[in-house]
Amino acid sequence: MYFTTVMCLRSLRIIPGDRISIFMKTLNWYVTRGFLGAFLMAIGILTFAMTGANLIKVLKYMSQGISFWTFCEFTLYILPIVLTFTVPWAVMVAVMLVFGRLSADSEITAMRACGVSILQIVSPIMLITVLLTGLCLYMQVELGPPLLGESRSMMEIAVINQPLALFEPGKQIQLENHLLYIDDKEGKNGIKGIQLYVLSKEKGKSDKLNQEQTVLQDISAKTGEVYTDKEKEILVVKLYDCMVEDKNSNAGEGVQRMYAKELEFNYHYGKRANMKRLTTRPKYMRLTDLMGRIRLTKSLNQDTTELEVELNQRIAFALSPIAFLLLGLPLAIRTNRRETSIGLFLSVILAGVFFLSIILCESFCSFPKIYPQYLLWLPNIIYQIAGAVMTYRISQR
């Protein structure tokens, strides 16, 4: 209760006037230190949780041969986008914890009784939040999207360098119009107990098995090898000691069976990769590229709703720390309880509603008549107005 005592002494004019500013600086540092401690703790936990959700597939690849350094690089690439979600959330958590505790200990009441306004108390936190908002904006429009795209390409390259990581025993893998199963892996490139189905490929249809596709050949093999030809950009699957059931025979003799000592299948992974590189998805574009795409699309008299939604969504997410601060501060002061679970529960609910509302508005991009690019600003506007009104009412008490 150090600051409660200090403020009471000030009200009794025991502290000389020339030392009041020193105590105000100490007061601001006291509040800021508590906020920074809670913020760092919250952002560490939240970032770990959200990053872990994105790393499940990479961890599976690691167990199948992808290197640890690829895992670390992938984590660094996705980190900026993850932080744009966890930074605002951590601001909300820190504000709820710190100001909830100050309110419960009656320190805010004592400070205000001695003439210290809510604005003076929260001003250092507001400055920090503005700086964090600038950081989120930079990560959302410039740094994060291209790195996110690079992370996807990096995993494709890593799998090409270690193709056996694609294969998981007991589960099917789709390779063009082939379905492949294996029982086990052996060594660096070996596979055992292979079952390969060659499917018909209907024109204009996807590679996935559907009712219009049939099994042309059923091939069983004891062992095989998987490797890549990087110059030709081909994935090669070699099968040994194969039993082939040809179900597409025109001889009228039903299914024909034959034995083959060795069979080889080539899959052009480079063709698909090069097709993807011809265009960049809007979510992977920098701000200048995205705005250029919008101008080009408008010049062609095409709908730009999806692109505008992507642009506005990034900025709306980046400005969320300010909205979370404005709404979290009065709620923390009003809570007036010692239990940290109250603040944590409120922060989770408010952050969840905010993010889900923006994502819901984003899903309306196929309905340009309702202007989803502007609707997704509603959560920011509502949170900031509600927070400002509640803060003003508290300051007038």
Summary of the structure (lengths in Angstrom):
residues: 397
radius of gyration: 29.8
end to end distance: 22.3
largest distance: 109.1
contacts: 1200
relative contact order: 0.11
helix: 65%
strand: 15%
